């Protein structure tokens, strides 16, 4: 009994310590306006811009010229639309190339199995919108989840390297029943599990509606990660208890987590996205459009004017094709009773200002027409278009390098988890090809990522180069077909079918000639 009491007190003390760390992280996020900025950036990107601006106009159908979304989509595509291949090499040089090739194949299979190409787009998009995003790998099968930037709390918010953090906290809102089941699974008594209760701690939502819909029946769950000499130590806790006891993954040297920071903030681990600087111009463009529409409604169309009491059917004045009946009286002409006011000329300055706001905002964001691909491919070769796009993409070289570094970090985390969990998560074939755990620990591995663009204009340039070589007679038609990419515009599969039929016909003709010679 006394032992159980001591264990409960230790559990409570650890939960209190983790909760204090969480509160410190909340203060940082609120002080730097992380929650409001993240929510506002998402709303402007999604086009919910009048609501984000406020003023009680969210229910009206107000006009929006959303130039933020195409800017973000272009930049995300430029960064994420790269073909990245992971390659391992043994810096010590003691292991054969076959082991490194096996690790390369293992990484390629994991990339496909975990659908990392699609996940990469999500990570880059989130970082472009809010400034940073995180990926967390949580088991030996390398399953993962994307973690919102506002749900990550770092020991040192000024240290950009995750692996140098003393500890990392991740927060999520979970149903209380789910947390209680997990607590029972990890050995907590039923009595203690019932002490886990709902709370309304939803700091990243500010509207009362969201708090009501999400706060009831849920509680805040905190995942605590810390580096030790033995490995990564972790536990899960709520406000009052640790429901998954502290445990260590022996041999796990790296936090199973990577980050993508779009533009590094000075003296901060957090980043700056593309949306926040464009919001002010986006608001003014929307307001200018609204004012133009209101001015058009007020004075840009003719308005009927009539003398009250002299028109018998005033309800028909605005009806198309309906006659207007005028009462008899001392009037010389109908115009004295009924007429139209001519439309008023509207200055084009408002239109020019709006266009300038949009165009200059896009240009300053390096997302003008040329960058967005608004070029007629019939009037330019694929190489010329690619050259223009590459020149426009120069400002994004930093983000492309960061993306490449993130993939390298993923490869290092995968290798670290493979070593720590070996052979869990591996098939029999993979166990035969890959080095064993002892050899993996002895290898001094480095990682490099091969990057090549896969946008349609780059493929068009490659196809034109191959076609020119065929036309010049430098390669045969068979070599031309083999040189085509799988996703080329030319029908490679049809060409291969034609070549296969030719070979069959030639083989059949040869066999017929041989039989005729023997006869």
PyMOL commands that set and color helices and strands:
alter all, ss='L'
color gray80, all
select helices_A, chain A and resi 2-31+34-46+49-53+67-80+97-113+116-130+149-151+162-164+176-185+190-193+208-215+276-299+314-316+334-336+349-364+377-379+382-421+428-433+437-442+456-471+477-483+492-518
alter helices_A, ss='H'
color red, helices_A
select strands_A, chain A and resi 82-90+132-137+144-147+152-154+167-175+218-227+231-237+242-250+257-261+263-264+271-272+303-306+338-341+445-453
alter strands_A, ss='S'
color yellow, strands_A
deselect
rebuild
show_as cartoon
